[in-house]
Amino acid sequence: PHVRQFTEDREMTAWFLLDLSGSVDFGSTDVTKLAVSSGFVAVMARVLTRHGNRVGAMLYGTRVDTVLPPRLSRQHVLNLMRLMRQRPQADARSGGTSLAELLNTAAGTLKRRSLVLVVSDFISQPGWEGALSRLAQRHEVVAVRLFDPLEMELPELGLVTVEDAETGEQLFIDTSDPAFRQRY
């Protein structure tokens, strides 16, 4: 007979790669994508630290603004939540989010094998997929996508002006145009 004993991983390091760009301020209801992100990070970080794991974070606004080294305490989780609330405002001339920059910074910074949770709406400049796959070769990566129902279906409002939350670019669109609605 063969007996297999399972040993649970302890003292694991978990990293949160947090997209805090302008697009996460969007929310069609009372809850923004930033609020959902904050709630998710708070719960996961506290669960991980209560079970003896260290938690670190990289916060991305227009660039990697803050790197919070991994620690193991309730106070550390509260500090992470404070940093998420006090994020710097995105510069409208930044040209948009570059998730590849965040992922490449993480790949260069994280030395030990870790659990990496990428929390983003994945509205970014193209080219982040390769950086994500390179990061996943060394680490256990979980991608958490933030989205709002209004991003999936455009309401029929007629002629409206919309503004890109990250670049500040404004467009005048006709939401009742069937061809535009299909492209959306």
C-alpha positions as CSV (number, residue, x, y, z in Angstrom):
1,P,0.0,0.0,0.0
2,H,1.0,3.6,-0.7
3,V,0.2,6.3,1.9
4,R,0.4,9.9,0.8
5,Q,0.6,12.7,3.3
6,F,-0.4,16.1,2.2
7,T,1.6,19.0,3.7
8,E,0.0,22.4,3.5
9,D,2.2,25.2,2.2
10,R,3.1,27.6,5.0
11,E,5.0,30.8,5.0
12,M,4.1,31.4,1.4
13,T,4.6,34.9,0.1
14,A,1.6,36.5,-1.8
15,W,1.9,39.6,-3.9
16,F,-0.9,41.8,-5.0
17,L,-0.3,43.6,-8.3
18,L,-2.9,46.4,-8.2
19,D,-4.1,48.4,-11.1
20,L,-5.2,51.7,-9.6
21,S,-5.4,53.7,-12.9
22,G,-8.2,56.1,-13.8
23,S,-10.4,53.4,-15.3
24,V,-11.0,51.7,-11.9
25,D,-12.9,54.8,-10.7
26,F,-15.8,53.8,-13.0
27,G,-19.0,52.3,-11.6
28,S,-22.5,52.3,-13.0
29,T,-24.0,51.7,-9.5
30,D,-23.1,52.9,-6.1
31,V,-20.0,50.6,-6.2
32,T,-16.9,51.5,-8.2
33,K,-14.4,48.9,-9.5
34,L,-11.9,50.5,-7.0
35,A,-14.3,49.6,-4.1
36,V,-14.6,46.0,-5.4
37,S,-10.8,45.8,-5.7
38,S,-10.3,47.2,-2.2
39,G,-12.8,44.7,-0.7
40,F,-11.2,41.8,-2.5
41,V,-7.7,42.7,-1.5
42,A,-8.7,43.3,2.2
43,V,-10.4,39.9,2.5
44,M,-7.7,38.0,0.7
45,A,-4.8,39.7,2.5
46,R,-6.3,39.2,5.9
47,V,-7.1,35.5,5.2
48,L,-3.5,35.0,4.0
49,T,-1.9,36.7,6.9
50,R,-4.0,34.9,9.5
51,H,-2.7,31.6,8.2
52,G,0.9,32.6,8.5
53,N,1.6,33.9,5.0
54,R,3.3,37.2,4.1
55,V,1.6,39.7,1.8
56,G,3.2,42.4,-0.3
57,A,1.8,44.7,-3.0
58,M,2.8,46.8,-6.0
59,L,0.4,49.7,-6.7
60,Y,0.2,51.0,-10.3
61,G,-1.3,54.4,-11.1
62,T,0.5,55.9,-14.1
63,R,3.6,53.9,-13.2
64,V,4.6,51.5,-10.4
65,D,4.1,54.2,-7.6
66,T,4.5,52.1,-4.5
67,V,6.1,48.7,-3.6
68,L,5.0,47.5,-0.2
69,P,7.4,44.7,0.9
70,P,5.8,41.5,2.2
71,R,4.9,41.4,5.9
72,L,2.8,39.3,8.2
73,S,0.4,41.4,10.4
74,R,-3.0,42.9,10.6
75,Q,-1.4,46.4,10.7
76,H,0.3,45.7,7.4
77,V,-3.0,44.9,5.8
78,L,-4.5,48.1,7.2
79,N,-1.5,50.0,5.8
80,L,-2.1,48.4,2.3
81,M,-5.8,49.5,2.5
82,R,-4.7,53.1,3.4
83,L,-2.3,53.2,0.5
84,M,-5.0,52.1,-1.9
85,R,-7.3,54.9,-0.7
86,Q,-4.6,57.5,-0.9
87,R,-3.5,56.6,-4.4
88,P,-2.1,59.5,-6.5
89,Q,-4.5,60.9,-9.1
90,A,-3.8,59.7,-12.6
91,D,-2.3,62.3,-15.0
92,A,-4.6,62.8,-18.0
93,R,-1.6,63.1,-20.3
94,S,-0.1,59.7,-19.2
95,G,-1.3,57.9,-22.4
96,G,-3.2,55.3,-20.5
97,T,-2.4,52.2,-18.5
98,S,0.5,49.9,-19.4
99,L,0.0,46.7,-17.5
100,A,3.1,45.3,-19.2
101,E,5.2,47.8,-17.1
102,L,3.6,46.5,-13.9
103,L,4.1,42.9,-14.8
104,N,7.7,43.4,-16.0
105,T,8.5,45.3,-12.8
106,A,7.1,42.4,-10.7
107,A,9.0,39.8,-12.7
108,G,12.2,41.7,-12.0
109,T,11.5,42.3,-8.4
110,L,10.0,39.0,-7.1
111,K,12.9,36.6,-6.5
112,R,11.2,33.8,-4.5
113,R,8.4,31.7,-6.0
114,S,5.2,33.4,-4.9
115,L,1.5,33.6,-5.3
116,V,0.8,36.6,-7.5
117,L,-2.7,38.1,-7.7
118,V,-3.1,40.6,-10.6
119,V,-6.1,42.7,-9.7
120,S,-7.1,44.9,-12.7
121,D,-9.8,45.7,-15.2
122,F,-7.2,44.8,-18.0
123,I,-8.0,48.0,-19.9
124,S,-4.5,48.7,-21.0
125,Q,-2.2,49.3,-23.9
126,P,-1.6,46.1,-25.9
127,G,1.3,43.8,-25.2
128,W,0.7,42.8,-21.6
129,E,-0.1,39.2,-22.4
130,G,3.6,38.2,-23.0
131,A,4.6,39.8,-19.7
132,L,1.9,37.9,-17.9
133,S,3.0,34.6,-19.3
134,R,6.6,35.2,-18.4
135,L,5.6,36.0,-14.8
136,A,3.5,32.8,-14.7
137,Q,6.5,30.7,-15.7
138,R,8.1,31.3,-12.3
139,H,5.2,32.2,-10.0
140,E,1.6,31.0,-9.4
141,V,-0.4,33.7,-11.0
142,V,-4.1,34.4,-10.5
143,A,-5.7,37.2,-12.7
144,V,-8.7,38.9,-11.1
145,R,-10.6,40.9,-13.6
146,L,-12.7,43.9,-12.4
147,F,-15.6,44.9,-14.6
148,D,-18.8,46.7,-14.5
149,P,-22.1,45.6,-16.2
150,L,-22.3,48.9,-18.1
151,E,-18.9,48.1,-19.8
152,M,-20.5,45.0,-21.4
153,E,-23.6,46.6,-22.7
154,L,-24.1,50.2,-23.9
155,P,-27.4,51.8,-22.9
156,E,-29.3,53.5,-25.7
157,L,-29.1,57.2,-24.8
158,G,-28.8,58.9,-28.1
159,L,-26.0,61.5,-28.7
160,V,-23.6,61.7,-25.7
161,T,-20.1,62.9,-25.0
162,V,-17.8,60.3,-23.4
163,E,-14.4,60.9,-21.9
164,D,-11.5,58.4,-21.5
165,A,-10.8,58.2,-17.7
166,E,-7.1,57.6,-18.3
167,T,-6.2,59.9,-21.3
168,G,-8.8,62.6,-21.0
169,E,-9.8,62.2,-24.7
170,Q,-13.4,63.1,-25.4
171,L,-15.6,61.7,-28.1
172,F,-19.1,62.6,-29.3
173,I,-21.0,59.3,-30.1
174,D,-24.5,58.2,-31.1
175,T,-25.4,55.3,-28.8
176,S,-28.6,54.6,-30.8
177,D,-26.6,53.8,-34.0
178,P,-27.0,50.0,-34.5
179,A,-23.6,49.7,-36.2
180,F,-21.8,51.5,-33.3
181,R,-23.7,49.4,-30.7
182,Q,-22.6,46.2,-32.5
183,R,-18.9,47.3,-32.6
184,Y,-19.1,48.3,-28.9
